Amino acid sequence: MIETKQGLLESLLEQAITNARDTNKKQFISMTKEIDSVEPLYFFESAKDIKMDRTFWTSTSDQFYLVGVGSAFKIRANTDRFQVTEEQWRKILSEAIIHNPFNAPGTGMVAMGGMSFDPKKEKTNLWCNFDDSEFIIPQFILTKNKSNQFLTINVQVTKTDHPVQLAKALQQSVERLLKSSGKLPNGATIKARKEIEPEQWKNVVQLATDEIKQSKAEKIVLAREMRLKLSKEAEITAILSNFITSQTNSYIFAFEHGDDCFVGATPERLVKLENRQLLSTCLAGTAPRGKTSSEDERISKDLLHDSKNREEHDFVVEMIKKAIKDYCTDIQIPNEPVIYPLKNLQHLFTPVRATLQNGYSIFDIIKQLHPTPALGGVPRETSLTFIREHEQLDRGWYGAPIGWLDGNQNGEFAVAIRSGLIQGDEASLFAGCGVVKDSDPEAEYEETTIKFLPMLSVLGG
């Protein structure tokens, strides 16, 4: 058993209950304790036993994990979502009783969540369990930061709660989460797959190229859907385990909302903030991996010199530079991209580093960056209008900002690509591509087919 300082927890709860009585309002408390090593996937799997929604985030190359269980509070915003979310987050932090003696990013009170790609797009039943903006402060959070691990308990108390009883109940939940069988479930396999109206999608690609040739836009990103039938109800832990093994340069995530779970492994960072140091990355321009090292090298060289992909990449570089210039100082951008290899794909990659000025937050940057030209297009509003009117797909959280932030102004958000929405024994997968004036509908279709591979592979197909 891992000790969580129940005496301290009881003391904090007693203080919170007293505050709740004095103010006649709920009181939030957050307590963080350093713990012995726990396997994050086992912690995630154990959460099924206490029947709470689960949230998972890892940057495996950084040896960083966040696993959230349950919900102590949900921040929802359907209008002015960046501003409203930040205002609610700041209010919670200012009023909470927080015990966190550690400076490690991802410790203390943490919110995990995401947003829809386009709140103006008509919503379908596919995404009925996901709001346009929803951030969860989990009741229990496991944080792994390289060799150190932490457990955080978040809870809202009322004036009628009893500190000893509540502390005991929280401790019992912690013990169940930390108790592992040492086994992970077996995953499902794919029984059938259906591409949603591929010929109509190609026609929309052609329509987009016609718009671009008429100088109505420079680039329009179009996405499509593949629907799967699985051999049994999907095991999210098995999917995450497969991703961790196969997608070592990606952000691996899962956001469980009721019976649905949005899961994926995206290589595309939107923004990372740590000690006011900002890192964003341009990841646009895609090619498959070669079957041999010589073929792989040839494909890499072709990608670096391909005019269509370089044009697509340059759009993103210039957009990010323009988006952050009024919020940051000391902006550093390399002159040329490099190749960013993944298991199934390789991309053109350019990092952007800067220092965030005082008075601004990670939400200010997200608002400026989303959607990047890699997911929306150029100009932004023109391309979004085209997508809204012509794309058959309700993207939901696909292609949108997902991530986390803590109470010490650290956080990281990625762009939710290479992803799927799991619904029991069915799943919807999503993939997109950037359409420019020389785009060929059949070639763009093949590019999206390649981009389905990461999700297909972890689902056993």
C-alpha positions as CSV (number, residue, x, y, z in Angstrom):
1,M,0.0,0.0,0.0
2,I,1.2,3.5,-0.8
3,E,0.7,6.0,2.1
4,T,-1.1,9.2,1.2
5,K,-0.7,11.0,4.5
6,Q,-4.3,10.4,5.6
7,G,-3.7,12.7,8.6
8,L,-2.8,15.6,6.4
9,L,-5.8,14.8,4.1
10,E,-8.1,14.8,7.1
11,S,-6.7,18.1,8.2
12,L,-7.2,19.7,4.8
13,L,-10.7,18.3,4.6
14,E,-11.6,19.7,8.0
15,Q,-10.3,23.1,7.0
16,A,-12.3,22.9,3.7
17,I,-15.5,21.8,5.5
18,T,-15.2,24.7,7.9
19,N,-14.8,27.1,5.0
20,A,-17.8,25.6,3.3
21,R,-19.9,26.2,6.5
22,D,-18.7,29.8,6.8
23,T,-19.4,30.6,3.1
24,N,-22.3,28.3,2.5
25,K,-20.5,27.2,-0.7
26,K,-18.5,24.1,-1.8
27,Q,-14.8,24.3,-1.1
28,F,-12.2,22.7,-3.4
29,I,-9.1,21.1,-2.0
30,S,-6.1,19.5,-3.8
31,M,-3.4,17.5,-2.1
32,T,-0.3,16.1,-3.9
33,K,2.1,13.4,-2.5
34,E,5.2,11.9,-4.1
35,I,4.8,8.1,-4.3
36,D,6.7,5.0,-5.3
37,S,6.8,3.8,-8.9
38,V,3.4,2.8,-10.4
39,E,2.9,1.6,-14.0
40,P,0.6,4.3,-15.6
41,L,-1.3,1.8,-17.7
42,Y,-2.1,-0.4,-14.7
43,F,-3.4,2.7,-12.9
44,F,-5.5,3.5,-15.9
45,E,-6.9,-0.1,-16.1
46,S,-7.6,-0.2,-12.4
47,A,-9.9,2.8,-12.8
48,K,-12.4,0.6,-14.5
49,D,-13.1,-1.1,-11.2
50,I,-14.4,2.1,-9.6
51,K,-16.4,3.0,-12.7
52,M,-15.1,6.5,-13.3
53,D,-14.2,8.2,-16.6
54,R,-10.6,8.0,-17.4
55,T,-8.2,10.5,-19.0
56,F,-4.7,9.6,-20.3
57,W,-1.8,11.7,-21.7
58,T,1.8,10.9,-22.4
59,S,4.7,12.3,-24.2
60,T,6.8,9.1,-24.2
61,S,9.9,10.7,-25.5
62,D,9.8,13.1,-22.4
63,Q,9.0,10.2,-20.1
64,F,5.9,12.2,-19.0
65,Y,2.5,10.7,-18.1
66,L,-0.7,12.1,-16.7
67,V,-3.5,9.6,-15.8
68,G,-6.8,11.1,-14.5
69,V,-9.6,9.2,-12.9
70,G,-13.0,10.6,-12.2
71,S,-14.0,14.3,-12.1
72,A,-13.8,16.7,-9.2
73,F,-14.9,19.5,-11.5
74,K,-15.7,20.1,-15.1
75,I,-15.1,23.4,-16.9
76,R,-17.4,23.7,-19.9
77,A,-17.7,26.6,-22.3
78,N,-19.8,26.8,-25.4
79,T,-19.3,30.5,-26.2
80,D,-16.1,32.5,-25.9
81,R,-14.6,29.2,-24.9
82,F,-10.9,30.3,-24.6
83,Q,-11.8,33.3,-22.3
84,V,-14.5,31.5,-20.3
85,T,-12.3,28.4,-19.8
86,E,-9.4,30.5,-18.5
87,E,-11.6,32.6,-16.3
88,Q,-13.1,29.6,-14.7
89,W,-9.7,27.9,-14.2
90,R,-8.3,31.0,-12.6
91,K,-11.3,31.3,-10.3
92,I,-11.0,27.7,-9.1
93,L,-7.2,28.1,-8.5
94,S,-7.8,31.3,-6.5
95,E,-10.4,29.8,-4.2
96,A,-9.0,26.3,-3.8
97,I,-7.0,25.0,-0.8
98,I,-3.9,23.5,-2.6
99,H,-1.2,21.5,-0.9
100,N,1.6,20.8,-3.5
101,P,5.2,21.2,-2.2
102,F,6.6,20.2,-5.6
103,N,7.6,22.3,-8.6
104,A,7.4,19.5,-11.2
105,P,5.1,20.2,-14.2
106,G,1.9,18.3,-14.1
107,T,1.7,18.2,-10.3
108,G,-0.9,19.9,-8.0
109,M,-4.2,20.8,-9.5
110,V,-4.3,19.9,-13.2
111,A,-7.0,20.3,-15.8
112,M,-7.1,17.8,-18.8
113,G,-9.4,18.2,-21.8
114,G,-9.9,19.7,-25.2
115,M,-12.2,21.5,-27.6
116,S,-14.1,20.9,-30.8
117,F,-12.5,21.8,-34.1
118,D,-15.2,24.2,-35.1
119,P,-18.0,25.2,-32.7
120,K,-19.9,26.8,-35.6
121,K,-20.2,23.4,-37.4
122,E,-23.6,21.7,-36.9
123,K,-23.1,19.0,-34.3
124,T,-24.1,15.4,-35.0
125,N,-24.9,12.5,-32.7
126,L,-21.5,11.1,-33.3
127,W,-20.0,13.6,-30.8
128,C,-23.0,14.0,-28.5
129,N,-20.9,13.1,-25.4
130,F,-18.3,15.8,-26.1
131,D,-18.8,19.5,-25.5
132,D,-17.3,22.3,-27.6
133,S,-14.9,22.9,-24.8
134,E,-14.5,20.6,-21.7
135,F,-11.7,20.4,-19.2
136,I,-11.8,18.0,-16.3
137,I,-10.0,18.3,-13.0
138,P,-9.8,14.6,-12.2
139,Q,-10.5,13.4,-8.7
140,F,-7.3,11.3,-8.8
141,I,-4.2,12.1,-10.9
142,L,-1.1,10.0,-11.4
143,T,1.8,12.1,-12.6
144,K,5.0,10.5,-13.9
145,N,7.8,13.0,-14.7
146,K,10.8,11.0,-15.7
147,S,11.9,9.0,-12.6
148,N,9.5,10.8,-10.2
149,Q,5.9,10.0,-9.6
150,F,3.1,11.8,-7.8
151,L,-0.5,11.2,-6.7
152,T,-2.9,14.1,-6.4
153,I,-6.4,13.9,-4.8
154,N,-8.9,16.7,-5.8
155,V,-12.2,17.0,-4.2
156,Q,-15.0,19.5,-3.6
157,V,-16.5,19.3,-0.1
158,T,-19.8,20.6,1.3
159,K,-20.6,21.9,4.8
160,T,-22.3,18.6,5.6
161,D,-19.3,16.3,4.8
162,H,-17.4,14.5,7.6
163,P,-13.5,14.8,7.3
164,V,-12.7,11.3,8.7
165,Q,-15.4,9.5,6.6
166,L,-14.5,11.3,3.4
167,A,-10.7,10.8,3.9
168,K,-11.4,7.1,4.5
169,A,-13.5,6.8,1.3
170,L,-10.8,8.6,-0.8
171,Q,-8.1,6.4,0.7
172,Q,-10.0,3.3,-0.2
173,S,-10.4,4.5,-3.9
174,V,-6.6,5.2,-4.0
175,E,-5.8,1.7,-2.7
176,R,-8.0,0.2,-5.4
177,L,-6.3,2.3,-8.1
178,L,-2.9,1.4,-6.9
179,K,-3.7,-2.3,-6.6
180,S,-2.8,-3.9,-9.9
181,S,-3.2,-7.5,-11.2
182,G,-0.1,-7.0,-13.4
183,K,-2.0,-7.9,-16.5
184,L,-3.4,-5.8,-19.3
185,P,-6.5,-6.8,-21.3
186,N,-6.3,-8.3,-24.8
187,G,-7.4,-5.9,-27.6
188,A,-10.2,-6.4,-30.1
189,T,-9.6,-6.9,-33.8
190,I,-11.3,-5.3,-36.8
191,K,-14.2,-7.3,-38.3
192,A,-15.3,-4.8,-40.9
193,R,-14.5,-1.4,-42.2
194,K,-16.4,1.2,-44.2
195,E,-15.1,4.3,-45.8
196,I,-17.7,7.1,-45.6
197,E,-18.6,8.3,-49.1
198,P,-15.1,8.3,-50.6
199,E,-16.1,9.4,-54.1
200,Q,-18.1,12.3,-52.8
201,W,-15.0,13.3,-50.7
202,K,-12.9,13.3,-53.9
203,N,-15.4,15.6,-55.5
204,V,-15.1,18.0,-52.6
205,V,-11.3,17.9,-53.0
206,Q,-11.8,18.9,-56.7
207,L,-14.2,21.6,-55.7
208,A,-11.6,22.9,-53.2
209,T,-8.9,23.0,-55.9
210,D,-11.2,24.9,-58.2
211,E,-11.8,27.5,-55.4
212,I,-8.0,27.8,-54.9
213,K,-7.4,28.3,-58.7
214,Q,-9.9,31.1,-58.6
215,S,-7.8,32.7,-55.8
216,K,-10.5,32.3,-53.2
217,A,-8.1,30.5,-50.9
218,E,-4.5,29.3,-50.9
219,K,-5.1,26.0,-49.0
220,I,-8.0,24.0,-47.7
221,V,-7.7,21.0,-45.4
222,L,-10.3,18.3,-45.9
223,A,-10.9,15.3,-43.6
224,R,-12.8,12.1,-44.0
225,E,-14.1,9.2,-41.8
226,M,-13.7,5.5,-41.7
227,R,-16.2,3.5,-39.6
228,L,-15.1,0.2,-38.1
229,K,-16.8,-2.8,-36.6
230,L,-14.7,-4.6,-33.9
231,S,-14.7,-8.2,-32.8
232,K,-15.7,-7.1,-29.3
233,E,-15.9,-4.0,-27.1
234,A,-12.7,-2.1,-27.4
235,E,-10.2,-2.2,-24.5
236,I,-8.8,1.3,-24.3
237,T,-5.9,0.2,-22.2
238,A,-4.8,-2.3,-24.9
239,I,-5.0,0.5,-27.5
240,L,-2.9,2.8,-25.4
241,S,-0.3,0.0,-24.8
242,N,-0.1,-0.6,-28.6
243,F,0.4,3.1,-29.2
244,I,3.2,3.4,-26.6
245,T,5.0,0.5,-28.2
246,S,4.6,1.7,-31.8
247,Q,4.4,5.5,-31.8
248,T,7.4,6.5,-29.8
249,N,7.6,10.1,-31.1
250,S,3.9,11.0,-30.5
251,Y,1.5,12.3,-27.8
252,I,-0.7,9.4,-26.8
253,F,-4.1,10.4,-25.4
254,A,-7.5,9.1,-24.3
255,F,-10.5,11.1,-23.2
256,E,-13.3,8.9,-21.9
257,H,-16.7,10.5,-21.7
258,G,-19.3,8.0,-20.7
259,D,-19.5,5.2,-23.2
260,D,-17.3,7.0,-25.7
261,C,-13.6,7.4,-25.8
262,F,-11.6,9.7,-28.0
263,V,-8.1,8.1,-28.4
264,G,-5.1,8.6,-30.6
265,A,-1.4,9.2,-31.0
266,T,-0.6,12.6,-32.5
267,P,2.9,13.7,-33.6
268,E,1.8,17.4,-33.8
269,R,2.4,19.6,-30.8
270,L,0.5,22.8,-30.8
271,V,2.2,24.5,-27.8
272,K,4.2,23.6,-24.7
273,L,4.7,26.1,-21.9
274,E,7.2,25.6,-19.0
275,N,8.6,28.4,-16.9
276,R,7.4,30.9,-19.5
277,Q,9.4,29.1,-22.2
278,L,7.2,28.4,-25.2
279,L,7.7,25.6,-27.8
280,S,5.5,25.1,-30.8
281,T,6.2,22.9,-33.8
282,C,5.3,23.0,-37.5
283,L,4.5,19.5,-38.7
284,A,3.1,19.6,-42.2
285,G,4.1,17.7,-45.3
286,T,3.7,13.9,-45.2
287,A,5.2,10.8,-46.9
288,P,5.2,7.1,-46.1
289,R,8.2,5.3,-44.6
290,G,10.3,3.1,-46.9
291,K,10.4,-0.6,-46.7
292,T,14.3,-0.5,-46.7
293,S,16.7,2.1,-45.4
294,S,17.7,3.1,-48.9
295,E,14.1,3.5,-49.9
296,D,13.3,5.4,-46.7
297,E,16.2,7.8,-47.4
298,R,15.0,8.4,-50.9
299,I,11.5,9.2,-49.8
300,S,12.9,11.6,-47.1
301,K,14.9,13.5,-49.7
302,D,11.9,13.6,-52.1
303,L,9.8,15.0,-49.3
304,L,12.3,17.7,-48.4
305,H,12.3,18.9,-52.0
306,D,8.7,18.3,-52.9
307,S,7.2,21.7,-53.8
308,K,3.6,20.8,-52.7
309,N,4.7,19.6,-49.3
310,R,7.2,22.4,-48.8
311,E,4.5,25.0,-49.7
312,E,2.1,23.4,-47.2
313,H,4.9,23.4,-44.5
314,D,5.8,27.0,-45.1
315,F,2.2,28.1,-44.6
316,V,2.3,26.6,-41.1
317,V,5.7,28.1,-40.2
318,E,4.7,31.6,-41.2
319,M,1.3,31.3,-39.5
320,I,2.8,30.3,-36.2
321,K,5.4,33.1,-36.4
322,K,2.7,35.7,-37.0
323,A,0.4,34.2,-34.4
324,I,2.8,34.5,-31.5
325,K,4.8,37.6,-32.3
326,D,2.6,39.9,-30.2
327,Y,2.7,37.6,-27.2
328,C,6.3,36.5,-27.1
329,T,9.9,37.7,-27.2
330,D,13.1,36.0,-28.4
331,I,11.4,34.0,-31.2
332,Q,13.7,31.4,-32.8
333,I,12.9,29.6,-36.0
334,P,15.3,27.5,-38.1
335,N,15.5,28.4,-41.8
336,E,14.9,24.8,-43.1
337,P,12.7,21.9,-41.9
338,V,14.0,18.5,-41.1
339,I,12.5,15.0,-41.3
340,Y,10.4,13.8,-38.3
341,P,10.1,10.0,-38.6
342,L,7.3,7.9,-37.2
343,K,6.6,4.2,-37.5
344,N,4.2,4.5,-40.5
345,L,4.8,8.1,-41.7
346,Q,7.4,10.8,-41.9
347,H,6.8,14.6,-41.8
348,L,8.5,17.9,-42.4
349,F,9.3,19.4,-39.0
350,T,10.3,22.9,-37.8
351,P,10.4,23.8,-34.1
352,V,9.5,27.4,-32.9
353,R,10.9,28.6,-29.6
354,A,10.1,31.8,-27.7
355,T,9.5,33.4,-24.3
356,L,5.9,34.2,-23.3
357,Q,5.5,37.7,-22.1
358,N,4.0,38.4,-18.7
359,G,0.3,38.9,-18.7
360,Y,-0.4,36.2,-21.2
361,S,-1.4,32.5,-20.8
362,I,-1.3,29.3,-22.8
363,F,-4.9,29.9,-23.8
364,D,-3.9,33.2,-25.5
365,I,-1.5,31.2,-27.7
366,I,-4.0,28.4,-28.4
367,K,-6.6,30.9,-29.5
368,Q,-4.1,32.4,-32.0
369,L,-2.8,29.1,-33.3
370,H,-6.0,27.1,-33.7
371,P,-6.6,25.9,-36.3
372,T,-3.2,25.9,-37.9
373,P,-2.9,25.8,-41.7
374,A,-2.1,22.1,-41.3
375,L,-5.7,21.5,-40.1
376,G,-7.7,24.4,-41.5
377,G,-6.1,26.2,-44.3
378,V,-5.2,29.7,-45.6
379,P,-6.8,32.2,-45.2
380,R,-8.2,30.8,-42.0
381,E,-11.8,32.1,-42.2
382,T,-12.2,31.3,-45.9
383,S,-11.0,27.8,-45.5
384,L,-13.1,27.2,-42.4
385,T,-16.2,28.4,-44.2
386,F,-15.5,26.0,-47.0
387,I,-15.0,23.1,-44.6
388,R,-18.2,24.0,-42.7
389,E,-20.2,24.1,-45.9
390,H,-18.8,21.2,-47.9
391,E,-17.1,18.6,-45.6
392,Q,-19.4,15.7,-44.8
393,L,-17.7,15.1,-41.5
394,D,-18.5,16.5,-38.1
395,R,-14.9,16.6,-36.9
396,G,-15.8,17.0,-33.2
397,W,-12.5,17.0,-31.3
398,Y,-10.6,15.7,-34.3
399,G,-8.0,18.2,-35.4
400,A,-8.6,20.4,-32.4
401,P,-6.5,21.4,-29.3
402,I,-6.2,18.7,-26.6
403,G,-4.0,18.7,-23.6
404,W,-3.4,19.8,-20.0
405,L,-2.4,22.7,-17.8
406,D,-1.5,23.0,-14.1
407,G,-1.7,25.7,-11.5
408,N,1.9,26.8,-12.0
409,Q,1.3,28.0,-15.6
410,N,2.8,24.9,-17.2
411,G,0.9,23.0,-19.9
412,E,1.0,21.3,-23.2
413,F,-1.4,21.0,-26.0
414,A,-1.3,18.9,-29.2
415,V,-3.4,18.8,-32.3
416,A,-5.7,15.7,-32.2
417,I,-4.9,13.9,-35.4
418,R,-4.2,10.2,-36.0
419,S,-7.2,9.5,-33.8
420,G,-10.5,7.8,-33.5
421,L,-13.7,7.9,-31.5
422,I,-14.3,4.5,-29.8
423,Q,-17.9,3.6,-29.1
424,G,-18.2,0.1,-27.6
425,D,-17.5,-2.4,-30.4
426,E,-17.4,0.3,-33.1
427,A,-15.1,3.1,-34.0
428,S,-14.8,6.2,-36.2
429,L,-11.4,7.0,-37.5
430,F,-10.4,10.4,-39.0
431,A,-7.7,11.5,-41.5
432,G,-7.2,14.7,-43.5
433,C,-4.9,16.3,-46.0
434,G,-4.0,19.8,-47.3
435,V,-5.5,20.7,-50.6
436,V,-3.6,23.3,-52.7
437,K,-3.9,24.4,-56.3
438,D,-2.0,21.4,-57.8
439,S,-3.7,18.8,-55.7
440,D,-5.0,15.6,-57.3
441,P,-8.1,14.1,-55.7
442,E,-6.8,10.5,-56.1
443,A,-3.4,11.4,-54.6
444,E,-5.1,13.2,-51.6
445,Y,-7.3,10.2,-51.1
446,E,-4.2,7.9,-51.0
447,E,-2.5,10.3,-48.5
448,T,-5.5,10.0,-46.1
449,T,-5.5,6.3,-46.5
450,I,-1.9,6.2,-45.3
451,K,-2.8,8.4,-42.4
452,F,-5.4,5.9,-41.2
453,L,-2.7,3.4,-40.6
454,P,-1.6,4.3,-37.0
455,M,-5.2,3.8,-35.7
456,L,-5.8,0.7,-37.9
457,S,-2.6,-0.9,-36.7
458,V,-3.4,-0.5,-32.9
459,L,-6.9,-1.8,-33.5
460,G,-5.6,-5.0,-35.0
461,G,-6.2,-4.3,-38.6
